[in-house]
Amino acid sequence: MSVGVTSGFHDLFSRLFFSVLTIPFPETWIGDDQVENKEIHALRILERHLQADAHKIAALILEPLVQGASGMRMCRPEFVSRAVNLTRQYGILIIFDEIKSGFGRTGSCFALEQVNFVPDFLCISKGLTGGFLPLAVTATTDRIYDAFLSEHFTKAFAHGHSYTANPLGCAAGIASLELLTQPGIMAKLNRIHMTHKTELEKLSIAFIDIHHIRVTGTIAAFDTPYAQVLKPKFLEKGLLLRPLGNTIYFLPPYRISDLELEEAYKTI
């Protein structure tokens, strides 16, 4: 709750929050000619924080490439790479939240592959079971693991909960991973990506009130002032979309056919 910028969900607990530092997110979209300036500005602020407070900073936590619930805001891999490498120079831990982006959503199995950086912590969940059962994993490097490896309770990481390694959840995870590793799955994800780009270009030509078109892997989004007004009309047409503010986004299941995705765009 502390590291996320609240939008009212957590106000009851705000007096318990600890202090965090933030940097601007250099969100970008197709045709954005200011992206480099935004990235330079964000990196300057990051470096300013590091120079002043590195001794007090525990970690840099970020959703690499795509910020989900904040409006499917996207940034370039080059920016993430520069930000994490700069932070690493100060010996600060890096945490990648790939709960939404993991398992193919960004076009590679994990966004970290496009950034070419291995974080100290990797948080994964949604794609792990395809949403059928709740299951999450926090992966760490050997360095972090060994820091808590001890037979002495005062040093060991003793936290656990009732549903750790739930057999049913793990079975769903194994089944999901078997599907994700089948031959041709990455080609399928690339077809979704290309369909997004083709259909969004058609929409941008047909309607003037569509802005900030962006695509990363199988995730696509655009902004329109009519997003909330359109939601019930989509439902009337059998299209289940949940706008985030003024953002309409697509997060299709991997099993969607090319025809089904094209029909969704035609409905819009």
N, C-alpha and C positions, 0 to 999 in steps of 0.2 A: 504494500500500500504506500509505503514511503517513497519508493523509487519511481512510481508512476505518478504523472501529473493528474491529480484528482479532478473529476468533473461532477462531483457531488455524491458519488457512491460511498465514499469513505469519510465523509465529514464528521460523523459521530466519533471517529477515532483520531481525528486530526491532532489533538493535543498529545497523542502518544507517538507521533511520527518523529523519526530522527532526521537530521539535516542531510540534504542531498544537493549535489551540484548538477546542473544540466547544461547541455549545449544545444544550439539550434539544430533541427533536423533538416538537412538540405534536400528536401523532397523535390523530385523532378518528374517530368512527363515527356511524352513525345513532342518534339519541337521546342523544348525549353532551351533558350539561348543564354540563360543566366546561371546554369547549374554550376559552372566552375567558380563563379564569384560566391555563390552560396556555400560551396564546399570550403573555399579558402576562409571565409568568415567563420564557419563552424570550427575549423581546425585551429584558427587563431584563438578562439575562446577556449577550446580544449587545452591548448598549450598554456594559456594564461592560468587556468585552473591547476594544471599540473605543476607549473613553476611555483605557484603560491601555496598549494595545499597537498602536494603529493604525499607528505608524511602523514596526512590524516585520511587519505582516500583508501577505502578497502578494496574497491573493484570498479571496473567499468562494465555496466550491464547494458545490453542493447539487443534489439531484434534486427539481425542482419538482413539488409536488402528491403524488407517490407515490414512496416509497422501496421499491425492488423487492426485492432479495435479503435485506433485513433483515426481511421479513415482510409485504410489501405494506402498509406503514404509510402512511396518507394524512393530508394536512393541507389546510387551506382556502387558496384563492388569496389571501384577504385577508392572511393571515399572511406568505406569501412576499413579497407586494408590500411590506408594511411592513418586512420584514427587509432586502430588497435596497435599498430606498430609503434606509433608515437607513445601511446600509453605504456606499452611493454618496456620502453626505454627507462621508465621510472620504476620498474619492478612491481607494477600494480597488476592485480589479477584481472583476467578478462572472462566475462560470462556471456555466452550466447544463448538467448532465448529463442530456440527453434521449435517451440511448441506448435506454432502454426506453420512455419516454413519448412519444417523437416519432412523427409521422405518424399521428395520430388516436387513439392509445391513451387519452388523457385526455378525449376528447370534442371537442377542437379539434385542428387539424393539429399544433400544438405547445402545450405547457403555457404557454409564455411569453405566448400570446395571452390566456389567462385571467388571468394575473398583470398584463398590460398593462405589460410591461417587456422591453426588449431588452438582453440580457447582453453582456458584452465577448467572451465565448467561448461557443459553442454546440456541444456534442458530440452527434453523431447517428450511428446505425448500424443497429440491428436492423430497423426498418421500411423502411429504405432499399432493401433487396433482398428483404424478406420472409423472410429467413433462408436463401435459396437459395445465396448465395455471400457470403463475408466482404468487407464494404466498410464503411468508416467515414469520416466527414468531421468536421473541426474547423473551424467557421466563426468568423470574427472580424469586428470592426468595422474600418472604414477606418483608424481611429486606431491600432489594434494592427498592422494590415498595414503601414501606412506606417512604423511604427517600425523594421521590419526590412527595408524596401525599400532596397537599396543595391547598387552594383556592387562594393563593398569587402567582402571575405570576413569581416573582423573585425566588421562590423555586420550583414551579411545573415543571414537564417535559413537555414542551409545543411543542416539535417537532412533526410534522406530515407531511403527504404528500398526494397528490391528490388521490392515489389509496388505501389508508388504508381501510381495510375491504371491498374490492371490492366484490360485491355480487356473480358475476360469479366465481371468484377465490375461494371464500369461499365454494360455492356449489360444485366445483370440489374437494376441500379439504375434505369436509364431505363425498362425494362419495368414495374417496380414502380410508379414514379411515374406512368406513364400510367394504370395501373389505379386508383391513389389519386385521380387527378384526374377520373375519370369522373363524369358527372352521377349524383346519387343516392347517392353513397358516404357522405356525412355523415348522410343519412337512415337508411341501413343501420346505421351505427354507433350512432345514437340508438336504434334498435330493440333492438340488443344491450343498451344501457344500461337501457332500460325493462324488458326481460325479466329482467335481473339483479335489479332492484329488486322486481319482482313475485314472482319465484320465491324470492328470499331471504326475503321477508316470510312466504311460506308455510312455509318451513323453520323460521323463528324461532318461528312459532306451534306447529308440530308437535313441535319438540324443545327441551327446556329447556337442553341442554348446548351450545347455539350462542350465541356471544357476539361483541360488537364487529363487527357487520355493517357493511360499508363498500363503497361503490361510487363509482368515479370513471371516467366514460366507459365504456370496454369492459372495465375491470378491476374485478373483484369479489372480496371475500374475507370470511372469517369465522374466528373462533377456536373450537377445540374441543379438549378434553383427549384426544380419541380420534383425532386426525388421523393419527398414524403407524399405529395399529392398523387404521384403515379403508383405508389405501393398498392393501394386497393384495386386499382385498375389492372395491375399485373395479376393479382390474385383472381380477378374475374376471368382472366384469360388462361388460368391454370399455371401461371408462372410464379414460383415462390422466390421472391427477392426481398432482402431486408436491408434497405438503405441505411447507411451510417451518416446521419446528418444530411448533407447535400450530395453524398457520394453513393452511387450505385455501383456495386461490384459483383464480380462473378468468381465463384469458388467451386467449380463443378466437380462432381465425383469423377474419378479417373475412368470409370467404366462408361461414361457418357459417350454416345456415338457422335460422329461428325454431324449427322443429320439432326440429332436432338439439340446440339449446341447451336447449329445454324437456325433452327426453329425458335430457340429462345431469343436470339437476336432479332428475328423477323417479328416476333411478338412485341418486342420493345419498339 
